[in-house]
């Protein structure tokens, strides 16, 4: 499913490099009842390090659990962690086209209204970029304590300085607590359900006792998913983007 790879791409590039301690939890969903993908993403940050734990239920793949680290000492690398086998593999976490910022005047922001979402007072906007066929919707808020710090989180949808300026110019500054996008008619929704400052133990961000492996083999996913993740490891960002698109096209035919 196309949305399966969108969520994988989301976690592989999700970096949360902040000095203070934070915890954030997202609800992820996509598709309909017959082919829907759902799950959670938990993110921890401390002293410039971040940890992501994704648990998903995916059609034809079953339960998928992925844990990754981005460390202050090596910010361009994502460490995919196999906790059961005490091993890890490395991926490049930068360079994808979708994560690039663009000139502020290329972002077209349409205000939709004020809404209460996930317990926050939000501004609902639609965002399009000149030259792109599809856009996205965001519900932004300043209700989160330290929202400006959260806005630095680097993902496909956040952490872009010029986008933040364009949103602020339209009266929609803040951190998104809901994001909706549709890539070739495959809807995806990301909801922030919790955000809090807290001190996280250093052990969450350590690879001590782990050995580097040739591939990522989490025991919590089936053989099909294991083979998929083997191919991902060691790819350049350009190769990974091309491979994801090929897999998306293949699954879309079924």
N, C-alpha and C positions, 0 to 999 in steps of 0.2 A: 504494500500500500504506500502511496506517495507520502501520506502524513507520517508514516513510520519513520521514513528517512528524514523528514523535517524535524522531528523530535530528536533524532540521533544527532543531527547537525547542531541543534540548539544546545545540547549538553556538551558536545565536543568543543564548542567555541565559547562557552559561558565562563567568563573570568570575573572574579570578584576580589580584586586586589586592593584591600583597604587596611589601614592600620588598626582601626578599632574592631572589636568583636561584634559580629552580627549573625543572626540566623534568619533565613527566609524559607518559606514553604509555598510551593506552587501546586495548583491542580491543573493537569494537562488533559485535554480532550479533543477528539477530532472524529469526523465521519458520523455515520448514522448507526442505528441499532445493529444492522447486519454486519457492518465492517468497521465498527468504531474502535478507536484506540483511546485508552484512558489510563491515568496514573498520577503519580506525584513526583515532584522534584524538590528535594531538600538541599539547601545551600548553607554552608558554614564559612565564615570568614574570620581571620584573626591574624594580626601582625603582617598583613600583606599576603597571606596565604588563603586559598579557598578550596573547599571540598564540595563536590556535588554527588548526591545519591538519587538516582532515578529508578523508580519502580513502575513498570508499564505492563499492561495486558494488550497484546497485539494479535490480530487475526492471523491464523496459520503459523504462529510462532509461540504462542502461550505467554507465560510470565517472563519478563526480561528485567533483570536488575543490573544496573551499571553504576560503578563508583569511579569518580575521577578526581584528580588533584591538579591544581595549578599553584605553583610555588613561587614565592617572591624571588628566589635565587635564579629561577629559570622561567621567566614569564611567558616565553614563546612556546612552551612545551606543555602538553596535557598528558598526565600520567593516568592510564587506565589501569585500575587496581583490581586484581583477583584476590579477594581477601581469604578465601578458603585455601588456595594453594600458595598463599604468601608470595605472589609474584606481581609484576607490573610490566606494561609495555608503554612506549612513548609515541605520541602523535604531535604533529605541528598544530598549534592552535591559532595561527594567524594567517591572514592573507586572502581569505575568501571574499569574493566580490560583494556578497550580500551584507558583509559587516563593514564595508567602507562608508565613510561619511561623504556627503556631496555638498556643493555650494548651497547656502541657505535659500537662495531664490529658486532652487529647483524643487523645493518641497512646497506642495500645495496643501494647505491646511483648511479644512471645512469644519466649522463649529456646528455641532448637532444639538448640544444642550447640557444641562446640569442633571446628574443622576446620582443616586445612592447605589454603590456597587461594592460588594464584599465588606460592607460596614463603613465605607469611606465616602465622603463627599467628593464627587469627581466631575471633571469636564470631559464630555464625550466628543471626540473629534474623528474625522476621517482624514487619512494622510495618503496623498498620492505624490509620486515623483515624476517629473516630466520625462517622457519617453518610456515609462513603464505601463504595462497593460493592467496590472492589478495593484491595488493599494491595500491599506489595512485600517482598522479602527483601533483607537486607544481610548481608555478611560484613565485620565491622569489625576493625581491628587497631591496636595501639599499637606495633607493631614498626618502623614507618616513623619514621626520625629526623625530629623536628619535626612529628609527626602533628597536633598541636594547631593548627599554622599551616595545614596542608592542610585542616583541618576548617572553615576560614573561607571556602573556595571556595564561591561562590554558584552553585548549579545548582538544577534542579528537585528534586534529591534530597539535597543537602548544603548546609551553611552556615546551617542553621536553629538558632538558639540553644536554643529550647525542645525541639526534637527531640533535640539533643545532650544536654540535661539528662535527658530521658526515657530515652535509651539508657544514660547513665551510671548512672542510678538502678537499672537492671536489670543492671548489671555488663557492659555492652557498649560502653563508651566506645571511641573510636578513629575512624579514617578508613576508609570502605568501600573494599575492594579488589575487591569484586564486588557488583553490584546487579542484581537480577532483578525485572522487573515485567511485568504482563500487562494491557494495556488492551483490553477487549472481546475477550479470547481471542487477542490478538496479543502473544506473548511477546517481551521485549526483555532483552538481557543486556549489561552494561557491565563490563569487566574491566580493572583497573589492572595493567599489565605492567611498568611502570618508574616510579620516583619518585626523583629525586635533586636535591640542591642543586648548583647550578653557576652560573657567571657567563655570561649570555647577551648577545651583542652588541647594542648600542643600535639598529643598523640593522634588526633584526627588528621593532622597534616604531615605525618611522618611516614617515610618509607623504610625506616629502620626494621631490619628483620625480613625485608622483602628482597627478592632477587629479580633481575631483569630477564624477561622471557622473550622468545622470538615472536610470540603472538599472544593475543588476549583470549583466555579460555575460561570465562566465568562458569561456574558449575550450575548457576541458577537459570540458564537459558538452554534451549534445545540445540541440536546439531546444526540446524539450518542457520540459526542466529550466530552460532559460533563461527561457522564458515564465513558469514557476512563480516563479522568483526575482524577475522584474520586478514581479509582483504583490505580493510580500512587501515590497519596499522602499517606504519612506514610509508604511506602515500604522502606526496606533497599536497598542499592545499588545492592546487589546480587539478591534480589527478583524482583527489577525493571528490571534488565537486563534479568532475566529469563522470566518475563512477556512480555517484549517487543519482545523477540524471539518467544514466543508462538503466540503473535498477528501477528507478521510478517509471520509466517508459515501459520496461518489461512487465512490471506488476500491473500497470494501468491497462495492459492488453487482456488481462484475465478477468 
